[in-house]
Amino acid sequence: MFYSPEQGHPLPFDPFKALVSPRPIAWISTVDANGAFNLAPYSFFNAVAGNPPQVMFASGGAPREGGQKDTVRNIRETGAFVINLVTWELRNQMLKTAEDIPHGESEFDSAGLRPCPSERVLPPGVLECPVRLECRKTQMVELLSENPERPNVAVFGEVVGVYIEDRMLQEGKVDAGRLDLIARMGYQDYTRITETFTL
Ligand SMILES: Cc1cc2nc3c(=O)[nH]c(=O)nc-3n(C[C@H](O)[C@H](O)[C@H](O)COP(=O)(O)O)c2cc1C
């Protein structure tokens, strides 16, 4: 089969995200200008450079005043974010933080997670997460959008601090088996890293 996305797709469900899959999940913590915490998962996410280390995530627009999700709004206001990596154990709490709750209310509270101070940026990390990347925003780029009042936005950041729980390291390397990360596939599907191989 072949289709041109600008004319829609011929399947019962849009296959696009199932094709670019799996995608790592950035569980992003931010603060707004009043110091209120926010936490939400984003799987349009990846590392985009190694030296200095840089990441990117993209947000869809939101059906509310300003047209943007809280994560993007907060980064515009305060210029920093923390990427917490999502383990198998934390999968249900991660999903809970994807719920749309009013701006200023914290998903840390609704999901029963503990914020912990970051070393180099204002937003806290998720204490329960074994890896946290502290990021300073470098650029925001408006992407093509179906509805200009709810723009898709890509956010780029420099990783200025890296926390790795010591027990996730084995002979100087990150132990993927112990870390037990999950990643997003298409539809409502996820995958868990249970097998690795070396080439
Ligand atoms: C695993 C997962 C991945 C997600 N990835 C994205 C994404 O890449 N971009 C996006 O705009 N929303 C994504 N969402 C939806 C947001 O998490 C959701 O809209 C959330 O309410 C945004 O919260 P905020 O307004 O506090 O930033 C994802 C949800 C889940 C469960």
The ligand as an SDF file (V2000), in Angstrom:
LIG
                    3D

 31 33  0  0  0  0  0  0  0  0999 V2000
    3.7690    7.8080   26.4270 C   0  0  0  0  0  0  0  0  0  0  0  0
    3.2120    9.1370   26.0260 C   0  0  0  0  0  0  0  0  0  0  0  0
    3.8900    9.9250   25.1110 C   0  0  0  0  0  0  0  0  0  0  0  0
    3.3990   11.1810   24.7270 C   0  0  0  0  0  0  0  0  0  0  0  0
    4.1010   11.9140   23.8170 N   0  0  0  0  0  0  0  0  0  0  0  0
    3.6620   13.1420   23.4580 C   0  0  0  0  0  0  0  0  0  0  0  0
    4.4170   13.9240   22.5250 C   0  0  0  0  0  0  0  0  0  0  0  0
    5.4820   13.5330   22.0490 O   0  0  0  0  0  0  0  0  0  0  0  0
    3.9320   15.1620   22.2040 N   0  0  0  0  0  0  0  0  0  0  0  0
    2.7680   15.6390   22.7490 C   0  0  0  0  0  0  0  0  0  0  0  0
    2.3750   16.7720   22.4380 O   0  0  0  0  0  0  0  0  0  0  0  0
    2.0510   14.9170   23.6490 N   0  0  0  0  0  0  0  0  0  0  0  0
    2.4670   13.6940   24.0050 C   0  0  0  0  0  0  0  0  0  0  0  0
    1.7530   12.9520   24.9220 N   0  0  0  0  0  0  0  0  0  0  0  0
    0.5580   13.5580   25.5410 C   0  0  0  0  0  0  0  0  0  0  0  0
    0.9380   14.5070   26.6980 C   0  0  0  0  0  0  0  0  0  0  0  0
    1.6610   13.8060   27.7020 O   0  0  0  0  0  0  0  0  0  0  0  0
   -0.3500   15.0920   27.3070 C   0  0  0  0  0  0  0  0  0  0  0  0
   -0.9600   15.9360   26.3440 O   0  0  0  0  0  0  0  0  0  0  0  0
   -0.1250   15.8540   28.6060 C   0  0  0  0  0  0  0  0  0  0  0  0
   -1.3640   16.1860   29.1830 O   0  0  0  0  0  0  0  0  0  0  0  0
    0.6630   17.1250   28.4010 C   0  0  0  0  0  0  0  0  0  0  0  0
    0.8500   17.6800   29.6750 O   0  0  0  0  0  0  0  0  0  0  0  0
    1.2650   19.1880   29.9690 P   0  0  0  0  0  0  0  0  0  0  0  0
    0.1630   20.0840   29.4310 O   0  0  0  0  0  0  0  0  0  0  0  0
    1.3520   19.1900   31.4670 O   0  0  0  0  0  0  0  0  0  0  0  0
    2.5830   19.4390   29.2890 O   0  0  0  0  0  0  0  0  0  0  0  0
    2.1950   11.6720   25.2850 C   0  0  0  0  0  0  0  0  0  0  0  0
    1.4840   10.8710   26.2010 C   0  0  0  0  0  0  0  0  0  0  0  0
    1.9870    9.6150   26.5570 C   0  0  0  0  0  0  0  0  0  0  0  0
    1.2160    8.7790   27.5430 C   0  0  0  0  0  0  0  0  0  0  0  0
  1  2  1  0
  2  3  1  0
  2 30  2  0
  3  4  2  0
  4  5  1  0
  4 28  1  0
  5  6  2  0
  6  7  1  0
  6 13  1  0
  7  8  2  0
  7  9  1  0
  9 10  1  0
 10 11  2  0
 10 12  1  0
 12 13  2  0
 13 14  1  0
 14 15  1  0
 14 28  1  0
 15 16  1  0
 16 17  1  0
 16 18  1  0
 18 19  1  0
 18 20  1  0
 20 21  1  0
 20 22  1  0
 22 23  1  0
 23 24  1  0
 24 25  2  0
 24 26  1  0
 24 27  1  0
 28 29  2  0
 29 30  1  0
 30 31  1  0
M  END
$$$$
